[in-house]
């Protein structure tokens, strides 16, 4: 084995972490008799040689030796090597990708193409491996064939031929998944695959196989799904719970991606492990005993692969069908915009007596609501019901989903309040490093504006170190949190103005700003005057925003603000001018400073000046020509801010609306800002371009900011805000007209 490996000039190549002269050792490690060494070698291959999917010259040089490994029956854990080859050779570079490649990416693109060609050329060996004695190899081979082989018709025939004789249930599911992958990669075959999957979905001899067929049918041929897909799937899940799995069907397959793993997480959030949550510190996984299943002996190791396997084993411990959750995710991805079906299916899962199934359903509910609009009252209430469950993972998962929902969490408000009342000790979480933070139920309740969150915030303000997110919670509560103003003011007066001042003062300033607590002007002025050099600009900005929110109640700050505006053209002068206008209403003192800010070399400063000028309204009419000139600026966000300010100072809507609607189409992330302006202009005339754009947004089922493979914690809130603004603009509750 490895003939010629020492003749390769590995030292002349590089991988993600430097010279590739360690690659021969990694390759030999994959063939080791020591399971820990094999796992460390596989971790090194993914971590350096194929880092984050990259293909280097050394990756290409490895391919022949990896093929030697997978065909040698004496090598253990060959399934992991098959998966590695599939990943190396499975990158698709379509015409759109090729058109976007710049000069710096040409070499990388060439490596991907060469890797695909090299692995595809050897993909015939996977035909032999599909009947290998090692179940782990048989588990990986179908997807390798579906991804890499040049003759999909032959692959499909083999998959269908193998299914009736394959003894391992999870491998059978992999065969079905591979068929779905063939249909997705070779669309002319989709109808043929869909017909076969439809037969399996209705006639297969196991509920797991039927569910797998439905999941792949949803992905590649959704029109072939039965009309009663929700009750069918619910019935299959009940059968899977009630029929114990045979001992020969299971084993430790943590080293393999479970069926349905490909493209199965587009709408789903990353799954925390059993002792981790999205905002918790990582914990060391518990050791996992080696599995005696014919898939090779697995031991707990400190590698990333080992830790992921350990977490997966803990998550799936005791599950009769640990792959069911992945099949359901695949089904949900395939159902796509069928929000009603997906909601009904998740509601059924959330009523399951199986806690693990409910954990999966809670997480998938978060993914569904994050990406798609719909009526979610029943689903949210069911998620809220999980808060009282004694299983901590279930309650934590529900808490994190509800935290992201903001106003949509209203059906779970009582459940959130009950959770807080039952466990006051959990209101604030502390970490070994970094500031403390509010727990998810506190944040979720505060984001609903529910006064039952106030005691938790009051407790947080009594701690030696204030939770970093207290100010944001106060902001969502608004006037309901007014009783906290005194505590915020008192804690701000105690802040030492040293290098840590920003971290300690910013949550307090944010809370006082939200409450417009003008009585705190003396404490805020102290911070403004004494801001240290380290992060001093950030701290002054927070203080100036607080003073501006106080309005005339902060009149004692006027001398300080007038001194700050004497440095026109700087960011601090613009911020001080904005605060001075809010406090004193002195347009003559503010206008020259903001006009100078429009000339700044920094786009951010020009945007800030434009927004501040808009707040002056007609008193800043003299700047209309300058703002009009910015409508052609290359920076989209500056164009939007300038257009809005132009309307605010001139009252003219035609050119403003045209610029805003152009930006709307160019960048979906400006839509909330644009809709805010259109709502204030309203009513939007029926039949106008603006009305068409707003109505089109309202009928879209997909959230405007939904992303595949990622999300932001405020995405749902921002999208719901956009919908409310669109309705407001069409109802015409603003102050002007877009005509």
Protein Blocks (a to p, Z undefined) as FASTA:
>chain_A
ZZhklmpcfklpccfkocfklmmmmmmmmmpmblklmmmmmmmmmmmmmgghiacfklmm
mmmmmmmmmmmmkbghklmmmmmmmmmmmpccdfklmmmpcfklmmmmmmmmmmmmmmmm
mmmmmmmmmmgfblklmmmmmmmmmmmpmblmlmmmmmmmmmmmmmbfklmmmmmmmmmm
mmmmmmmlmmmmmmmmmmmmmmpcbfklmmmmmmmmmmmmmmlpcfklmmmmmmmmmmmm
mmccdfklgccfklpccehkloplmmpccdddfkbcfkbccddddddddddehnopaddd
fbfklmmmmmmmmmmgoiablmlmmmmmmmmmmnmmmmmlmmmmmmmmmmpcblklmmmm
mmmmmmmmmmpgcdfklmmmmmmmmmmpmblklmmmmmmmmmmnmmmmmmmmmmmmmmmm
mmmmlmpccdfedcddddfklmmmmmnopaklmmmmmmmmmpmbacfklmmmmmmnmmml
mmmmmmmmmmmmmpccbfklmmmmmmmmmmmmmnopaklmmmmmmmmmmocfboklmmmm
mmmmmmmmnmmmlmmmmmmmmmmmmmghiaklmmmmmmmmmmnopaklmmmmmmmmmmpm
bfklmmmmmmmmmmnmmmlmmmmmmmmmmmmpfblklmmmmmmmmmmmnopaklmmmmmm
mmmmmomklmmmmmmmmmmmmpcdehiaklmmmmmmmmpmbdfkbcehiacfklmmmmmm
mmmmmmmmmnopafbdfZZ
